[in-house]
Each structure stands twice: as C-alpha cells, then as structure tokens.
C-alpha cells in the first residue's frame, strides 16, 4: 500500500476514534447502543455488526494505535 493511501486510512481511523465507532466497519459499538440493543455479555467496545472484539482491555487509545500500527506495517486491515 502506498504512503498516500496509508495516510488516508489513518485519518479515517482517527475520525472513527473521535466518534467511538468500530475501527473496522464504522458501526456503532456495543457501549453506544440503546438499552434494548445493548448486550452486557460483551465489552462496550465490541462491534455487533462485524463482531470484532476491538478492545479487550477497554483502552480505546491503545486499540486505535494497534489499528494504525496494522496499517503502517501492511497487515490485513480494511476499515
């Protein structure tokens, strides 16, 4: 992946960080759902749409940095 595309992806990841939505698909995370939709069996940062367990330690900043690291090192990741 070229550097320009990486910068675009990182920018999108940071936008998702600010909005507290899934880094992978952009959907609303478990913790931001209405009471009827909330599933207390999963962490607040679990994505009910793509089922990614984004942040097992409930540390949103580290999860964001881990995803950015994947982009920088060309690991498989599609936001």
Order of alpha helices (4+ residues) and beta strands (2+ residues): alpha-alpha
